[in-house]
Amino acid sequence: MTGSNTPRAARPRALPKLGYLDILKPMSKILVSMDEKLLARVDRAARRLGLSRSAYLARLAARDTGAEHGPGRDPKVREALAALDRLFAENPTPGDVTAIIREMRDSR
């Protein structure tokens, strides 16, 4: 049936505009099992980086298997980034870093 005689339920609907179009790309889909507490930590880490859970797990897998792209692929760069991470961990900034930087900028 076509045209106005087509029942509403049978008519094809336009797909809504979604922010998750990466799920439509041709790639393997997998099912992963993990402890709920670990999953919560994964979700928090992904949100902190502004990534989806899938993108975050893909990033971890790429890093762990040596399939990184860009400057982080170089072991010397990864070593330098790890040193920066240690430096920041050993010398935490009290308060909101963004607010501190804005205050320093505005005081000039």
Buried (B, 14 or more C-beta within 10 A) or exposed (E): EEEEEEEEEEEEEEEEEEEEEEEEEEEEEEEEEEEEEEEEEBEEBBEEEEBBBBEBBBBEEBEEEEEBEEEEEEEEEBEEEEEEEEEEEEEEEEEEEEEEEEEEEEEE
